[in-house]
Amino acid sequence: MEKELSRLRANPGKLYAYKFISEFFLIVPVLIPYYILNHLNATQIFTIQAAFHVAVLLLEIPTGYLADVIGRKKTLVVAAVFFPLGLALYAFTGSFVTFVLAEFCVAVANSMRSGSDSALMYDTLILLDRESEYKKFEGRSFLFTRVGTATASIIGGFLALRSLHLPFYINVATYCLMLPVVLALTEPRRKKPQARNPFLDIVRISVQCFKHPRLRLLMLLGALLQSASVIGVWSYFLYFRSLRISVGVVGVLFALFQVSSAFGSSRAHGLSQRLGEKWSFLVLLAVGAVFIGLGSVSAVPMIALIVPAALLWGYGWPVFMDAFNRLATSEIRATVLSVASMCSSAAFVVFSPLFGRVVDATSLSAALVGLGLFYSLGGGILMALLFKTKASYVIS
């Protein structure tokens, strides 16, 4: 027993390394120029990103259920195989269709990973009698992912000054490092659900999630924050391009965004306890004001607004993840987290191509102002409903 506990104590460090590698995207700061190099317009760019979320939408819950039934470590192994495969397609092809296929491979990897790593960590902490530290872990975990992305962003931006293809080639190699890290993880002992009829089980758990008054609102609110934030991130690259900022500087700016979000996530545990539940959610509405500000004024000094937006994004995710985990039992935790993630993907699938169309039909400024107004109004309504809902029973 002591030997098992010793191996479990090593899980957090291994998961931090896994998180770092999984978000070490050298390609992100150069992706928009890479798309444009291959003659894609804004609608196609946001459609490619939406294609990723369509695939996630279809795979998210089945893969979460699979993680609950066969084990979280096994699904993480599959993710470690599909990530480099998707990046290889990006590196060695150059068309809209193959880019969509690449995003599908990355979506398979992301779906296999999504919920599995968090559920594995939560169950690890339960066996170590450190369950109360989960929000702290999620905050630190988000910190490692953002540090990974920030470091990669700076390196990727400067590699692109030599060749736009170079970050893609190197990223294929770095993602191959995920597999040995995953294989070193220890799967916590737990009671697994009996998969007599997987389809009916998935439907049953999904229905339970949407019937739960509090969980339903949390999922919708989390979906709004995630989808708007990710659309915002891609819009920043278009914003930088409109200001004629070089790709090397874009890498540094995106690194600043990631470091800011990492700082926000690392402070989520303590800050949310001091603010209380209501204010922990209300502060997230400020993201809408950032979009409106960027859309209203197109100037280099306005780039400073990405810092508070990143802080809030980083702060919000651990808060939501802790709330989701507290409303589900261990047997179905990965599935519940996948249902929540599916909601975010569904929102992005709807709003991302629409945002791209507005950019092409009008302007980036108009699209950003519209996104900010929609986020502020929708978020305000959902929060008002959430504060009135008291139901907090755990689904199983």
Secondary structure, 3 states (H helix, E strand, C coil): CHHHHHHHHCHHHHHHHHHHHHCCCCCHHHHHHHHHHCCCCHHHHHHHHHHHHHHHHHHHHHHHHHHHHHCHHHHHHHHHHHHHHHHHHHHHCCCHHHHHHHHHHHHHHHHHHCCHHHHHHHHHHHHCCCHHHHHHHHHHHHHHHHHHHHHHHHHHHHHHHHCCCHHHHHHHHHHCCHHHHHHCCCCCCCCCCCCCCHHHHHHHHHHHHHHCHHHHHHHHHHHHHHHHHHHHHHHHHHHHHHCCCCHHHHHHHHHHHHHHHHHHHHCHHHHHHHHHHHHHHHHHHHHHHHHHHHHHCCCHHHHHHHHHHHHHHHHHHHHHHHHHHCCECHHHHHHHHHHHHHHHHHHHHHHHHHHHHHHHHCCHHHHHHHHHHHHHHHHHHHHHHHHHCCCCCCEC
